[in-house]
Amino acid sequence: MAQQGVLLDQDQFCCSVCLDLLKEPVAIPCGHSYCRSCIEGCWDQDVLKGVYSCPQCRQTFSPRPNLRKNNMLAELVEKLKKTGLQAAPPPALCCAGPRDVACDFCTGTRKQKALMSCLACLASYCETHLQSHYEFPALKKHKLVKATAQLQEKICSHHDKLLEVYCRTDQQCICLLCVMDEHKGHDTVSAAAERTEKQRQLGMSQQKVQQRSQEREKELKELQQAVECLKRSAQAAVEASDQIFTELIRSIERRSSEVKELIRAQEKAQVSEAEGVLEQLKQEIAELRKRSTELEQLSHTEDHIHFLQSYQSLSSISVSSDLPSIVVRPLQYFGDVSKTVSELREKLEDFLKGEWTKISTTVNIVDVVLPPEPKTREQLLQCESLYCEVTNSLFLLPLLTIPLEIYSNSRSNQRLGIYLTPHISLV
């Protein structure tokens, strides 16, 4: 009796979490005691919730309580250990925790943890109460499974019998009474036989899933490689097109400078010639004014002899023969130049519009495909050549040259003509 009383005292000093003797016992505000490591481990899992509870009474605390060692309880546990008794109940006699299956035959408030469940008795047993199933021949025939709390799911709701038959017609588990009742005449087999068939189908499904998964992983890898190749190709095409358009802009700027130089040269030549004629006209006008003054003075002289002598010398010079005739030609300005350059711009825009249609169409047909995995250097280089189709049309643009041929008619006509002819030279 004394031994039994000691066991009861020992049971009172067990932690309800680890079901062992308390180690560094601490008391929480509700009065229950636990091992420090056990209660801290439970509360560490609730740190995200911010609310901490007692594993036994479920009382909640917020904020997290400060744990202090229960010195009196710790001394009692140490004395209990010094008695030489077992430090804790055997695993088979451990009390059932919140997540364990309790023995259906244990009495009292604290039931032992069940080890096995009987499908015939529809009950769960701890190691002590399970001994009868090992000793009595009638109970030895019962089917034992690992302790489970879902025993009711294995019972027919109509006949309260064990579900051990599978109806293939209705695709559900039934009991033996169901076979003779509402499932009479249906295609039925034992649950074990159906499990074997389903297990075989499950194995085939697993193989298909694994095979499909491997195929998808391979496709994923190939698609990732294709995407990376596409990115490199796009970057190369951007850099190439940028360089091409830069060269095209420089070519146009160079032609613009040539046009300006030609216009200024023609302007300088024509102005220089006109200035020579202007100087000649000025000299002739000065000579005519001088002769007019002399004739005016002669007409007013009163000396008859002087008049006659001077008239003879002045009249001997013929105005019509001495002074060359100067014909002022119609002026030809540079208005046609602007018109011709404008026509060139329109032709260039029309050409670029047609080429842009080809370029945009080529860009739009680029797509991410699943190419075969490159195994050789030649196959790898094929990925790099994807951008070639994008830039084929662009490569023609730097070859677009615009020679500006300026033709000048004969000096007798004194007309300026500028002809701008777009020309594509393939080099």
C-alpha positions as CSV (number, residue, x, y, z in Angstrom):
1,M,0.0,0.0,0.0
2,A,2.8,2.3,0.8
3,Q,4.4,1.5,-2.5
4,Q,1.1,2.4,-4.3
5,G,0.9,5.7,-2.4
6,V,4.4,6.6,-3.6
7,L,3.4,5.8,-7.2
8,L,0.4,8.2,-6.9
9,D,2.7,10.9,-5.5
10,Q,5.1,10.2,-8.3
11,D,2.3,10.5,-10.9
12,Q,1.4,13.9,-9.5
13,F,5.0,15.2,-10.2
14,C,4.9,14.3,-13.9
15,C,4.9,17.0,-16.5
16,S,1.7,16.8,-18.6
17,V,3.6,17.7,-21.7
18,C,6.5,15.2,-21.7
19,L,4.8,12.7,-19.2
20,D,8.1,12.5,-17.3
21,L,9.2,13.7,-13.9
22,L,9.4,17.5,-13.8
23,K,12.8,18.9,-14.7
24,E,13.4,22.5,-13.4
25,P,9.7,22.9,-12.6
26,V,8.1,26.3,-13.1
27,A,4.6,27.4,-12.3
28,I,2.5,29.5,-14.6
29,P,-0.2,32.1,-13.5
30,C,-3.0,29.5,-13.6
31,G,-1.2,27.3,-11.0
32,H,-0.1,24.4,-13.2
33,S,3.5,23.4,-13.3
34,Y,5.6,22.2,-16.2
35,C,9.2,21.5,-17.1
36,R,10.8,24.8,-18.1
37,S,11.9,23.5,-21.5
38,C,8.5,21.9,-22.2
39,I,6.4,25.0,-21.5
40,E,8.9,27.3,-23.3
41,G,8.7,25.0,-26.3
42,C,4.9,25.1,-26.4
43,W,4.9,28.9,-26.1
44,D,7.6,29.4,-28.7
45,Q,5.2,27.8,-31.2
46,D,2.6,30.5,-30.3
47,V,4.9,33.5,-30.6
48,L,3.4,34.5,-33.9
49,K,-0.1,34.5,-32.4
50,G,0.9,36.7,-29.4
51,V,-1.4,34.7,-27.0
52,Y,-0.1,32.0,-24.7
53,S,-2.2,29.3,-23.1
54,C,-1.9,26.6,-20.5
55,P,-1.8,23.1,-22.1
56,Q,-4.2,21.7,-19.4
57,C,-6.8,24.3,-18.6
58,R,-6.3,26.4,-21.8
59,Q,-6.3,29.6,-19.9
60,T,-4.7,32.3,-22.0
61,F,-2.1,34.9,-21.0
62,S,-0.9,38.0,-22.8
63,P,1.8,39.1,-22.7
64,R,4.0,36.1,-22.3
65,P,4.4,35.4,-18.5
66,N,7.8,35.4,-16.9
67,L,8.7,31.9,-15.7
68,R,10.2,31.4,-12.2
69,K,11.5,28.1,-10.8
70,N,9.2,26.5,-8.2
71,N,11.8,25.7,-5.5
72,M,9.5,23.7,-3.3
73,L,8.3,21.5,-6.1
74,A,11.9,21.0,-7.4
75,E,13.0,19.8,-3.9
76,L,10.1,17.3,-3.8
77,V,11.0,15.9,-7.2
78,E,14.6,15.5,-6.1
79,K,13.5,13.6,-3.0
80,L,11.3,11.4,-5.2
81,K,14.3,10.6,-7.4
82,K,16.4,9.6,-4.4
83,T,13.9,6.9,-3.3
84,G,15.3,4.7,-6.1
85,L,12.0,4.3,-7.8
86,Q,11.6,4.5,-11.6
87,A,12.0,8.1,-12.7
88,A,8.8,8.0,-14.8
89,P,6.1,5.5,-15.8
90,P,7.0,3.1,-18.6
91,P,6.1,4.4,-22.1
92,A,3.2,1.9,-22.3
93,L,1.8,3.5,-19.1
94,C,2.2,7.0,-20.2
95,C,-0.8,9.2,-19.8
96,A,-2.5,10.2,-23.1
97,G,-1.7,13.7,-24.3
98,P,-4.0,16.1,-26.2
99,R,-2.9,14.6,-29.5
100,D,-2.8,10.9,-28.4
101,V,-5.6,8.3,-28.5
102,A,-6.8,7.4,-25.0
103,C,-7.5,3.9,-23.8
104,D,-11.2,3.2,-23.8
105,F,-10.9,0.8,-20.8
106,C,-8.9,3.0,-18.5
107,T,-10.9,4.5,-15.6
108,G,-10.3,7.8,-13.9
109,T,-9.6,11.3,-15.1
110,R,-6.2,10.5,-16.6
111,K,-6.4,7.6,-19.1
112,Q,-3.3,5.9,-20.5
113,K,-2.2,6.2,-24.0
114,A,-3.6,3.6,-26.4
115,L,-1.2,1.5,-28.4
116,M,-3.6,-0.5,-30.7
117,S,-7.2,-0.3,-31.9
118,C,-9.3,-3.4,-32.4
119,L,-11.5,-3.3,-35.6
120,A,-13.7,-6.0,-34.1
121,C,-14.2,-4.5,-30.7
122,L,-14.1,-1.0,-32.1
123,A,-12.1,0.2,-29.2
124,S,-8.6,1.3,-28.4
125,Y,-6.4,-0.3,-25.7
126,C,-3.3,0.6,-23.7
127,E,-0.6,-2.0,-23.2
128,T,-2.2,-3.2,-20.0
129,H,-5.7,-3.7,-21.4
130,L,-4.3,-5.0,-24.7
131,Q,-3.0,-8.2,-23.0
132,S,-6.3,-10.0,-23.2
133,H,-6.2,-9.8,-27.0
134,Y,-2.9,-11.7,-26.9
135,E,-3.9,-14.3,-24.3
136,F,-7.5,-15.3,-25.1
137,P,-7.9,-17.4,-28.3
138,A,-11.2,-15.8,-29.2
139,L,-9.7,-12.3,-29.1
140,K,-6.6,-13.4,-31.0
141,K,-8.6,-13.5,-34.2
142,H,-9.5,-9.8,-33.9
143,K,-7.7,-7.5,-36.3
144,L,-5.5,-5.0,-34.5
145,V,-4.2,-1.8,-36.1
146,K,-2.2,1.1,-34.8
147,A,-4.2,3.3,-32.4
148,T,-6.5,5.6,-34.3
149,A,-9.2,8.1,-33.3
150,Q,-11.1,7.6,-36.6
151,L,-12.7,4.3,-35.7
152,Q,-16.2,5.6,-36.4
153,E,-15.2,6.2,-40.0
154,K,-14.6,2.4,-40.3
155,I,-18.2,1.6,-39.1
156,C,-21.2,1.3,-41.4
157,S,-23.7,4.1,-40.4
158,H,-26.7,1.8,-41.2
159,H,-25.7,-1.5,-39.6
160,D,-22.9,-0.5,-37.1
161,K,-20.7,-3.1,-38.6
162,L,-17.1,-3.0,-39.8
163,L,-16.6,-1.7,-43.3
164,E,-14.7,-4.6,-45.0
165,V,-16.3,-4.8,-48.5
166,Y,-15.9,-2.5,-51.4
167,C,-18.8,-1.9,-53.9
168,R,-17.4,-1.2,-57.3
169,T,-20.8,-0.4,-58.7
170,D,-21.4,2.5,-56.2
171,Q,-17.7,3.2,-55.6
172,Q,-18.0,3.1,-51.8
173,C,-17.0,0.9,-48.8
174,I,-19.8,-1.2,-47.2
175,C,-20.3,-3.9,-44.6
176,L,-21.3,-7.5,-45.0
177,L,-25.0,-6.7,-44.3
178,C,-25.0,-4.1,-47.0
179,V,-23.9,-6.7,-49.5
180,M,-27.1,-8.6,-48.8
181,D,-29.3,-5.5,-48.6
182,E,-29.2,-2.4,-50.7
183,H,-26.0,-3.5,-52.6
184,K,-27.4,-6.9,-53.5
185,G,-26.4,-7.9,-57.0
186,H,-23.6,-5.2,-57.2
187,D,-20.1,-5.9,-58.2
188,T,-18.4,-6.2,-54.7
189,V,-15.0,-7.4,-53.6
190,S,-13.1,-7.4,-50.4
191,A,-11.5,-4.2,-49.2
192,A,-8.1,-5.9,-49.3
193,A,-8.6,-7.0,-52.9
194,E,-9.8,-3.5,-54.0
195,R,-6.8,-2.0,-52.2
196,T,-4.5,-4.2,-54.1
197,E,-6.0,-3.2,-57.4
198,K,-6.1,0.5,-56.5
199,Q,-2.5,0.2,-55.3
200,R,-1.5,-1.1,-58.7
201,Q,-3.3,1.7,-60.4
202,L,-1.8,4.1,-58.0
203,G,1.7,2.9,-58.9
204,M,1.0,3.4,-62.6
205,S,-0.3,6.9,-61.9
206,Q,2.8,7.7,-59.9
207,Q,5.0,6.5,-62.8
208,K,3.0,8.7,-65.2
209,V,3.2,11.6,-62.9
210,Q,6.9,11.2,-62.4
211,Q,7.5,10.8,-66.2
212,R,5.3,13.9,-66.9
213,S,7.2,15.8,-64.2
214,Q,10.5,14.9,-65.7
215,E,9.2,16.0,-69.2
216,R,8.0,19.2,-67.7
217,E,11.3,19.9,-66.0
218,K,13.1,19.3,-69.3
219,E,10.7,21.6,-71.1
220,L,11.2,24.2,-68.3
221,K,14.9,24.0,-68.7
222,E,14.7,24.3,-72.5
223,L,12.2,27.2,-72.2
224,Q,14.5,29.0,-69.8
225,Q,17.4,28.5,-72.2
226,A,15.2,29.8,-75.1
227,V,14.3,32.9,-73.1
228,E,17.9,33.6,-72.2
229,C,18.8,33.1,-75.9
230,L,16.0,35.4,-76.9
231,K,17.2,38.1,-74.5
232,R,20.7,37.9,-75.9
233,S,19.4,38.0,-79.4
234,A,17.1,41.0,-78.7
235,Q,20.1,42.9,-77.1
236,A,22.3,42.1,-80.0
237,A,19.5,43.3,-82.4
238,V,19.1,46.5,-80.4
239,E,22.8,47.3,-80.5
240,A,23.1,46.5,-84.2
241,S,20.0,48.6,-85.2
242,D,21.2,51.5,-83.0
243,Q,24.6,51.4,-84.8
244,I,23.0,51.2,-88.2
245,F,20.6,54.1,-87.6
246,T,23.5,56.1,-86.2
247,E,25.4,55.6,-89.4
248,L,22.3,56.5,-91.4
249,I,21.9,59.7,-89.5
250,R,25.6,60.5,-90.0
251,S,25.2,59.8,-93.8
252,I,22.3,62.2,-94.0
253,E,24.1,64.9,-92.0
254,R,27.1,64.5,-94.3
255,R,24.9,64.9,-97.4
256,S,23.3,67.9,-95.9
257,S,26.7,69.5,-95.4
258,E,27.6,68.8,-99.0
259,V,24.4,70.5,-100.2
260,K,25.2,73.6,-98.1
261,E,28.8,73.7,-99.5
262,L,27.6,73.4,-103.1
263,I,25.0,76.1,-102.6
264,R,27.5,78.4,-101.0
265,A,30.1,77.7,-103.8
266,Q,27.5,78.4,-106.5
267,E,26.5,81.6,-104.7
268,K,30.1,82.8,-104.4
269,A,30.8,82.2,-108.1
270,Q,27.6,84.0,-109.3
271,V,28.1,86.9,-106.9
272,S,31.8,87.3,-108.0
273,E,30.8,87.4,-111.6
274,A,28.0,89.9,-110.9
275,E,30.3,92.1,-108.9
276,G,32.7,92.3,-112.0
277,V,29.8,93.4,-114.2
278,L,28.8,96.0,-111.5
279,E,32.3,97.4,-111.4
280,Q,32.3,97.8,-115.2
281,L,28.9,99.5,-115.1
282,K,30.1,101.9,-112.5
283,Q,33.2,102.8,-114.6
284,E,31.0,103.4,-117.7
285,I,28.6,105.5,-115.8
286,A,31.5,107.7,-114.5
287,E,32.8,108.1,-118.0
288,L,29.4,109.1,-119.4
289,R,28.9,111.6,-116.6
290,K,32.3,113.1,-117.3
291,R,31.6,113.5,-121.1
292,S,28.1,114.9,-120.3
293,T,29.7,117.6,-118.2
294,E,32.2,118.4,-120.9
295,L,29.5,118.7,-123.5
296,E,27.4,120.8,-121.2
297,Q,30.3,123.2,-120.6
298,L,31.0,123.4,-124.3
299,S,27.4,124.2,-125.1
300,H,27.7,127.4,-122.9
301,T,31.0,128.7,-124.1
302,E,31.0,132.1,-125.8
303,D,34.3,131.6,-127.6
304,H,33.4,130.5,-131.1
305,I,36.9,129.4,-131.9
306,H,37.2,127.3,-128.8
307,F,33.8,125.8,-129.3
308,L,34.6,124.7,-132.9
309,Q,38.0,123.3,-131.9
310,S,36.7,121.4,-128.9
311,Y,33.6,120.1,-130.7
312,Q,35.8,118.5,-133.3
313,S,37.7,116.5,-130.7
314,L,34.6,115.6,-128.7
315,S,32.4,114.7,-131.6
316,S,35.1,112.4,-133.0
317,I,34.4,109.9,-130.2
318,S,31.1,107.9,-130.9
319,V,29.2,106.9,-127.8
320,S,27.6,103.9,-129.5
321,S,31.0,102.5,-130.6
322,D,33.1,103.3,-127.6
323,L,30.8,102.0,-124.8
324,P,30.1,98.3,-124.8
325,S,26.5,97.2,-124.4
326,I,25.6,95.3,-121.2
327,V,22.6,93.1,-121.1
328,V,21.1,92.3,-117.7
329,R,20.0,88.7,-117.7
330,P,17.0,87.3,-115.7
331,L,18.1,86.0,-112.3
332,Q,17.7,82.3,-111.4
333,Y,17.4,81.9,-107.6
334,F,17.7,78.8,-105.3
335,G,14.0,78.1,-104.9
336,D,14.3,74.9,-106.9
337,V,16.9,73.6,-104.4
338,S,14.4,73.6,-101.5
339,K,11.8,71.9,-103.8
340,T,14.2,69.2,-104.9
341,V,15.3,68.5,-101.3
342,S,11.6,68.3,-100.2
343,E,11.0,65.8,-103.0
344,L,14.0,63.8,-101.7
345,R,12.6,63.8,-98.2
346,E,9.2,62.5,-99.5
347,K,11.0,59.7,-101.5
348,L,13.1,58.8,-98.4
349,E,10.1,58.7,-96.1
350,D,8.2,56.5,-98.6
351,F,11.2,54.2,-98.8
352,L,11.6,54.0,-95.0
353,K,7.9,53.3,-94.6
354,G,8.1,50.3,-96.9
355,E,11.3,49.1,-95.2
356,W,9.6,49.7,-91.7
357,T,6.8,47.3,-92.7
358,K,9.3,44.6,-93.5
359,I,11.2,45.3,-90.3
360,S,8.1,45.2,-88.0
361,T,6.8,42.1,-89.7
362,T,10.2,40.4,-89.2
363,V,10.2,41.4,-85.5
364,N,6.7,40.2,-84.9
365,I,7.4,36.7,-86.2
366,V,10.1,36.2,-83.5
367,D,8.7,33.8,-80.9
368,V,9.9,31.8,-77.9
369,V,10.0,28.2,-79.2
370,L,11.3,25.1,-77.6
371,P,14.4,24.3,-79.6
372,P,16.2,21.0,-79.1
373,E,18.9,21.2,-76.5
374,P,22.1,22.3,-78.2
375,K,24.6,19.6,-78.2
376,T,27.2,21.0,-80.6
377,R,28.8,24.3,-81.2
378,E,26.9,24.8,-84.5
379,Q,23.5,24.3,-82.7
380,L,24.5,26.7,-80.0
381,L,25.4,29.3,-82.6
382,Q,22.0,28.9,-84.2
383,C,20.5,30.5,-81.1
384,E,22.7,33.5,-81.6
385,S,21.6,33.9,-85.2
386,L,17.9,34.4,-84.3
387,Y,18.3,38.2,-84.5
388,C,19.6,38.0,-88.1
389,E,16.2,38.0,-89.6
390,V,15.3,41.1,-87.5
391,T,18.3,43.0,-88.8
392,N,18.4,41.9,-92.4
393,S,16.3,44.8,-93.5
394,L,18.1,47.2,-91.1
395,F,21.5,46.3,-92.7
396,L,20.3,47.9,-96.0
397,L,19.8,51.3,-94.4
398,P,23.4,52.3,-94.0
399,L,23.9,51.5,-97.7
400,L,21.4,54.2,-98.5
401,T,23.5,57.0,-100.0
402,I,22.0,60.2,-101.4
403,P,24.5,61.6,-104.0
404,L,23.6,65.2,-104.7
405,E,24.6,65.9,-108.3
406,I,24.6,69.6,-109.1
407,Y,24.6,70.5,-112.7
408,S,25.1,74.0,-114.0
409,N,24.1,75.0,-117.5
410,S,26.4,76.9,-119.8
411,R,27.6,80.3,-118.7
412,S,25.8,81.8,-121.7
413,N,22.4,80.8,-120.2
414,Q,23.6,81.6,-116.6
415,R,20.9,79.2,-115.0
416,L,21.5,77.2,-111.9
417,G,20.0,73.7,-111.7
418,I,20.3,71.3,-108.8
419,Y,19.1,67.7,-109.1
420,L,18.9,65.4,-106.1
421,T,18.7,61.7,-107.0
422,P,18.3,59.0,-104.3
423,H,20.6,56.2,-105.0
424,I,21.0,52.8,-103.3
425,S,24.4,51.3,-103.7
426,L,25.0,47.7,-102.6
427,V,28.5,47.3,-101.4
